[in-house]
Amino acid sequence: MVRTAVVVGAGIGGLSAAIGLRRTGWQVTVLERAATFRPAGAGLVLQANGLRCLEVLGLGAAIREQGRVDVSGGTRRSDGRWLARIEAGGLERALGTSAIGVHRAALHEILLGALPDGVVVTGAQVVAVTEDGEVAYQHQGRQVMTHADLVIGADGVHSTVRRLLWPEAAAPVRIGVTAWRGVTPTWDSDLVAAISWDRGAEFGMVPLVDGRIYWFAAINAAPGDPTDDDKARLRARFGGWHNPIPALITATNTVLRDDLTCVDQPLTTYVKGAVALLGDAAHAMTPNLGQGANQALEDAVVLAASPAAPMG
Ligand SMILES: Cc1cc2nc3c(=O)[nH]c(=O)nc-3n(C[C@H](O)[C@H](O)[C@H](O)COP(=O)(O)OP(=O)(O)OC[C@H]3O[C@@H](n4cnc5c(N)ncnc54)[C@H](O)[C@@H]3O)c2cc1C
């Protein structure tokens, strides 16, 4: 008998889980509340664990075409002095692969492209889930009920599935850091990947395969930074930092801002009856280690490979 799964959320974790489950014979539907997929986010660093998972999903070659495989880098002070260096060759020897920077939209597109039409239903907002695998969602103005042997909550840090089935779980907390992210247009000089630190602030930069630069900045700040001019705020904080930080900010057209949030009280289990959580829904972490998406990929691959995948 064909086993059925409903995945709530078509982010990196949800799409990866859908791909993995389909490869082991599950019939999968992904319910995504967004009506359309717009070019999402900025960049991401895929590390050895995430890259291995993409290999398992059969997407290693596709992602390596979209990512710089030769990225060396390290940690710097705000005046540019290097504190630590990481060579791509050293990572390759230690971990079997270097880390690569990719545009989040490129990764998302590769994951979506690995699923046949009809698997992902957009404009489908899940509103109720039970431990026996009943799912209710709003779609095109009406409520739809469905049932699956396995329901995966991959609906991000503010997960509805976690709130419904783990009502005792602590809500995600803001950590007192605001982050900004951007991708420059094509950048015509060589740039080394780096994270630069100063008291209460950091700035990271990663070259992408197509010549653009992904960068992120984080400042210790109360949630709800009142500025409405993000670039002016960043220039005020990072304008005196080493090159090319001020120029990267100036060159960028669209800057994204987030008050960083995490789940700081771990759940004792990620499984309840026929329901399992993964990715940020299960264990949203601060982005400093660059592991959130990589861990979501790991969750997805391990869950899909598990003979004990929860059954209703
Ligand atoms: C500033 C910043 C920088 C980061 N940098 C990195 C990095 O370099 N490397 C890294 O590995 N990670 C990074 N991360 C973390 C990474 O982005 C997340 O950990 C990862 O995207 C989590 O994926 P996910 O699939 O679990 O959740 P999400 O990507 O949040 O996807 C959840 C999906 O569920 C949908 N959804 C929500 N509710 C419902 C509902 N009720 N019904 C249906 N659909 C629903 C949402 O629309 C969304 O599409 C960064 C995060 C931030 C904020």
The ligand as an SDF file (V2000), in Angstrom:
LIG
                    3D

 53 58  0  0  0  0  0  0  0  0999 V2000
   19.5590   36.6050    8.5920 C   0  0  0  0  0  0  0  0  0  0  0  0
   19.5670   35.1110    8.3950 C   0  0  0  0  0  0  0  0  0  0  0  0
   20.6600   34.5100    7.7690 C   0  0  0  0  0  0  0  0  0  0  0  0
   20.7080   33.0920    7.6360 C   0  0  0  0  0  0  0  0  0  0  0  0
   21.8090   32.5200    7.0450 N   0  0  0  0  0  0  0  0  0  0  0  0
   21.9090   31.1540    6.9810 C   0  0  0  0  0  0  0  0  0  0  0  0
   23.0600   30.5200    6.3950 C   0  0  0  0  0  0  0  0  0  0  0  0
   24.0080   31.1460    5.9200 O   0  0  0  0  0  0  0  0  0  0  0  0
   23.0990   29.1510    6.3720 N   0  0  0  0  0  0  0  0  0  0  0  0
   22.0710   28.4030    6.8790 C   0  0  0  0  0  0  0  0  0  0  0  0
   22.1750   27.1650    6.8450 O   0  0  0  0  0  0  0  0  0  0  0  0
   20.9670   28.9840    7.4070 N   0  0  0  0  0  0  0  0  0  0  0  0
   20.8500   30.3220    7.4760 C   0  0  0  0  0  0  0  0  0  0  0  0
   19.7430   30.9070    8.0170 N   0  0  0  0  0  0  0  0  0  0  0  0
   18.6830   30.0350    8.5560 C   0  0  0  0  0  0  0  0  0  0  0  0
   17.7950   29.4580    7.4690 C   0  0  0  0  0  0  0  0  0  0  0  0
   17.2980   30.5020    6.6680 O   0  0  0  0  0  0  0  0  0  0  0  0
   16.6180   28.6920    8.0900 C   0  0  0  0  0  0  0  0  0  0  0  0
   17.0870   27.8690    9.1410 O   0  0  0  0  0  0  0  0  0  0  0  0
   15.9560   27.7990    7.0320 C   0  0  0  0  0  0  0  0  0  0  0  0
   15.4490   28.5890    5.9880 O   0  0  0  0  0  0  0  0  0  0  0  0
   14.8060   27.0090    7.6680 C   0  0  0  0  0  0  0  0  0  0  0  0
   14.0930   26.3290    6.6570 O   0  0  0  0  0  0  0  0  0  0  0  0
   12.6750   25.7280    6.9590 P   0  0  0  0  0  0  0  0  0  0  0  0
   12.2720   25.0170    5.7110 O   0  0  0  0  0  0  0  0  0  0  0  0
   12.6960   24.9750    8.2340 O   0  0  0  0  0  0  0  0  0  0  0  0
   11.7170   26.9850    7.2430 O   0  0  0  0  0  0  0  0  0  0  0  0
   11.3100   28.2170    6.3090 P   0  0  0  0  0  0  0  0  0  0  0  0
   12.3440   28.5220    5.3040 O   0  0  0  0  0  0  0  0  0  0  0  0
   10.8960   29.3190    7.2340 O   0  0  0  0  0  0  0  0  0  0  0  0
   10.0370   27.6900    5.5100 O   0  0  0  0  0  0  0  0  0  0  0  0
    8.7720   27.5580    6.1380 C   0  0  0  0  0  0  0  0  0  0  0  0
    7.7110   27.5720    5.0460 C   0  0  0  0  0  0  0  0  0  0  0  0
    6.4510   27.2490    5.6390 O   0  0  0  0  0  0  0  0  0  0  0  0
    5.4500   28.1120    5.1390 C   0  0  0  0  0  0  0  0  0  0  0  0
    4.3700   28.1570    6.1350 N   0  0  0  0  0  0  0  0  0  0  0  0
    4.3950   28.7490    7.3700 C   0  0  0  0  0  0  0  0  0  0  0  0
    3.2260   28.5430    8.0090 N   0  0  0  0  0  0  0  0  0  0  0  0
    2.4460   27.7930    7.1770 C   0  0  0  0  0  0  0  0  0  0  0  0
    1.1190   27.2540    7.2910 C   0  0  0  0  0  0  0  0  0  0  0  0
    0.3560   27.4350    8.3830 N   0  0  0  0  0  0  0  0  0  0  0  0
    0.6170   26.5370    6.2480 N   0  0  0  0  0  0  0  0  0  0  0  0
    1.3790   26.3440    5.1150 C   0  0  0  0  0  0  0  0  0  0  0  0
    2.6360   26.8340    4.9600 N   0  0  0  0  0  0  0  0  0  0  0  0
    3.1670   27.5460    5.9810 C   0  0  0  0  0  0  0  0  0  0  0  0
    6.1800   29.4450    4.9390 C   0  0  0  0  0  0  0  0  0  0  0  0
    5.4900   30.2750    4.0280 O   0  0  0  0  0  0  0  0  0  0  0  0
    7.5260   28.9620    4.4090 C   0  0  0  0  0  0  0  0  0  0  0  0
    7.5220   28.8180    2.9990 O   0  0  0  0  0  0  0  0  0  0  0  0
   19.6430   32.3000    8.1130 C   0  0  0  0  0  0  0  0  0  0  0  0
   18.5230   32.9260    8.6940 C   0  0  0  0  0  0  0  0  0  0  0  0
   18.4810   34.3120    8.8450 C   0  0  0  0  0  0  0  0  0  0  0  0
   17.2560   34.9690    9.4800 C   0  0  0  0  0  0  0  0  0  0  0  0
  1  2  1  0
  2  3  1  0
  2 52  2  0
  3  4  2  0
  4  5  1  0
  4 50  1  0
  5  6  2  0
  6  7  1  0
  6 13  1  0
  7  8  2  0
  7  9  1  0
  9 10  1  0
 10 11  2  0
 10 12  1  0
 12 13  2  0
 13 14  1  0
 14 15  1  0
 14 50  1  0
 15 16  1  0
 16 17  1  0
 16 18  1  0
 18 19  1  0
 18 20  1  0
 20 21  1  0
 20 22  1  0
 22 23  1  0
 23 24  1  0
 24 25  2  0
 24 26  1  0
 24 27  1  0
 27 28  1  0
 28 29  2  0
 28 30  1  0
 28 31  1  0
 31 32  1  0
 32 33  1  0
 33 34  1  0
 33 48  1  0
 34 35  1  0
 35 36  1  0
 35 46  1  0
 36 37  1  0
 36 45  1  0
 37 38  2  0
 38 39  1  0
 39 40  1  0
 39 45  2  0
 40 41  1  0
 40 42  2  0
 42 43  1  0
 43 44  2  0
 44 45  1  0
 46 47  1  0
 46 48  1  0
 48 49  1  0
 50 51  2  0
 51 52  1  0
 52 53  1  0
M  END
$$$$
